[in-house]
């Protein structure tokens, strides 16, 4: 299964550049302000289940990096990430693994080795497709999707970047355990990720 990175622009780019978006800062009410095709997009604040899953995943990823003795990589949560200045795209993935300095307020896509998005019912399909295409266009090598759209169940999908977009490497339904590919292999137990 290949997920294409092709996106056609049916409207002109919006007026906001990535640098302007960075200077503007983030809202203080917990919402996330992202930039898609030069237009601001506000996402609702992540709910408790969303945050719980992201936190558990962050801990698992840090443990895997330590076990692999990869102190050259850093796991960060909710970092503004500059995807494409020409396309005016900047997003805030739930978790990233970066080779860049954790001391900056934002991260360039060229330093992102893995991006993780947690999806819930509030995320429309068009948003998912746009983000996936943006990560692929920016050549982010690994993308993990945590799916919380079906009640209390958790789905996990690890995608790897190929020449024509992302290809599924691993999938785990609720209650299954897999080893997810990335900068280092990470054991993922969806039963443990679930916000119970």
PyMOL commands that set and color helices and strands:
alter all, ss='L'
color gray80, all
select helices_A, chain A and resi 18-24+48-67+109-111+125-137+190-193
alter helices_A, ss='H'
color red, helices_A
select strands_A, chain A and resi 2-3+32-36+39-43+74-77+80-84+89-92+95-98+106-108+112-119+142-147+155-162+165-172+177-180+186-189
alter strands_A, ss='S'
color yellow, strands_A
deselect
rebuild
show_as cartoon
